[in-house]
């Protein structure tokens, strides 16, 4: 007869313990289902937008869309507005003296 040491008994108990396996299985299945659901929603949005384009309907805010302003363009416009003298102003010269 083989005698078991406390360490081997503890190891066998740990291996035979099945508590928590359902939680691990649920987590694995839930990750897969969430991934599938996310892809289905993404595909649905794509198809909806494709149908809107094919039917010739404008998207949201299409009637009031403005040209895209990049940060560089916004800075350039601000500099041009600051550099231009206000209407009716006299030229003050390079040092602000008239």
C-alpha positions, 0 to 999 in steps of 0.5 A, spaced: 500 500 500 502 506 498 502 512 503 500 519 501 504 525 503 500 531 505 502 534 499 500 529 494 493 529 498 493 536 497 495 536 489 489 530 488 484 535 491 486 541 487 486 537 481 479 533 482 476 540 485 471 542 479 468 549 482 469 555 478 469 551 471 462 553 469 464 560 470 470 559 466 466 556 461 461 562 461 466 567 460 469 563 454 462 563 451 460 570 452 467 573 449 465 569 443 458 571 443 460 578 444 465 578 438 459 575 434 454 580 436 459 586 435 461 583 428 453 583 426 452 590 428 458 592 424 455 589 418 448 591 419 450 598 420 454 597 413 449 595 409 444 600 412 449 606 409 450 602 403 442 602 402 442 609 403 447 611 398 444 606 393 437 609 394 440 616 393 438 619 400 442 623 404 445 621 410 445 625 417 446 633 416 448 632 409 444 638 408 448 643 412 455 640 411 461 644 411 468 643 408 472 639 413 477 644 417 483 641 419 487 644 424 492 647 419 487 650 415 484 653 422 490 656 424 491 659 417 484 662 417 486 665 424 492 668 421 489 671 415 484 674 419 489 677 424 493 680 419 488 683 415 486 690 417 479 692 419 475 695 414 477 703 414 483 702 418 489 706 416 496 703 415 499 704 422 506 702 419 511 696 421 511 699 429 504 701 430 506 708 429 502 713 425 
